[in-house]
């Protein structure tokens, strides 16, 4: 009995081994039949490798997108918070415009600023070759001048002259390849429309308006009704009558005239015509949520924040822009608080103490505040805007 009891486990193990071997053989035969149906082992291995790579990319894309977003926020906050960077952007645009003074109809309108290089986009039919220290940028479909920032001291000093091109009004619209993308609102028709996803385009419009409303910009921003729930604003017709009845301010070399910026939504055909006439006068810049039947630059934004304008060779990610501008506004307020309180009269007029605005504001107040333009309440909803034809173009 003892011998028989000891032999049973060995017999069970042998039976289990035979069953397992048969199962493995069957699985191998099934796999071989399946692989042959797929075109052989080589094609099967390539397909498995491709599917594995696609799966890894799909699961890793959210993390990579988050990292890109964080890098974009840091880059925009660093550039917009540093006053010297703003001066550098204007200097590069002015230097490029001075180099194009002998080329009829040529002017710079956009700039990509990276930590080590700058690329200025030129609007021209046949632009001249870039003078030193500029270099020609080989960009398909666009005229680009490149500059190594280590050589910026070699740029000639540009003195503003009466009757010359208006002072640049650069605003950041997003990031592209770790570079911050700026467009000069004074270079084109000075009328910009925002199209595409309602929420994304409203965020971009708010970010651009907040940049124009920063201290020292030389811009007075007026937000009309139907643009932002925190800003009831004035009616667009009232704003147009005020601007049309007010003569254009005259500036000088030491103190340029203040530029009016109007932020509105879906103007009628007559309102768009009047806005276009004011923009053509050079004293008004207009940002429009929705289309407008006027000569304008059209920025199209998708739901993921990608802003494009084929006629401007513009393709950037505007997703990080709102947080970058908000960080720059906080830096402005910190600098203002650090200024000596004993000598407030020595502050320039364009650097006032920014007040904290309440959630509700009287409709009679025409000037907005940059930080409130970026606030986005959870209950806010964007109303659909009436659309009309739009003709983007250059100046």
C-alpha positions, 0 to 999 in steps of 0.5 A: 500500500505504501509503494502504491501511495508513493507512486501516484504523485509521479504518475500525476505529474507525468500525466500533467506534463503530457497534457501541458505538452499537447496544449503547447503543441496545439497552441504553436500550431494555431499560432503558426496557422495564424502567422501564415495567414498574416504573411509570415513571421517577418511581417508578423514581427513588424506588425507587432512592433508597430502596434507596440510603438503606437500603443506606447505613443498613445499612452505617453502622449498625454504626459508629453502634452502636459510637459510641453504645456508646462515648458510653454508656460515657463517660456512665455512667463519668463519672456513676458515678465522680463521688461528687457525682453519686451524692449528686445522684441521691439528693437528687433522689429525696429531694426528689421524695419529700418533694414527694409526702408529701401524696399517698397512695401516690405515690413516685419510683422512677426517674431519668433524669439528663442533663448539663443536665436530670433527669427523675424518674418518679413512681408514682401513680394521680393525682399532684399537679402538680409544685411549683417548680422541678419542671416537668411532663414530657409523657411518654406513659404515665408521670408525669414531673417535670423539673428543669433542673439549673441550678435544683437549688439551689432544691430545699428541703433534705430532712431524714430523719425517723424512720419515713419512706420508706427511704433511696434505693438508686439503681442505673444500668441503662443509657442512653437518649437520652444520659441515664443511667437509674437505678432506686431499688431501695428504692422498689418491692418490693425484689425484682428479677428478670432475664429474657430472654437468659441472657448479657445478663441475667447481665451486667446482674445483675452490673453492678447487684450491683457497684454495690451492693457499692461503698464507701459504698453502705451495702449488704452484698452476698451472692452465692449459688451458681449465679450466677457461676463466680468466686463459688461462694457459699453455698447460698441456704437457708443465707443465708435461715436467717441472714437470718431468724435475724438481727434487722433492724439499727437505724439512726439519722439519722447512721448508717443501718442497713446493707442486705443484698442477696442475689444468687441464681438461680432460687429455688424457690417456697418460697425465693421466698416467704421472699425476698419476706417478707425484702424486705417487711421493708425490710432485704433487697434481692434480685436474682434471675437468672430468674423467681420466684413473688413480687411483684417488678420484672421487667427483660427483657433481649434479646441486644443489651442492651436492657432493658425493663419496661413496667410501669415505663415503662423502656426503656434500653440496658444494653450500656455498663453493664458497662464504665461500672461497671468504670471507676467501681470503678477510680476508687474504688480510686484514691481509696482509694489516695490517702488518707493511709496515716498515719491509717487509723483516720480512714477511715469503715468503708464505705471499706476498702481493696479487696483483690485476690481470687483466682479461687477463693474459699472458699464460706464467704465471704458478701460479694462484690466488685464488680470480680469480679462484672463479670469474664466468663471466656471459658469461662463458660457460663450454665446454664438457670434453672428458670422460675416465674410472676412478678408484677411491680408496685409497692410 
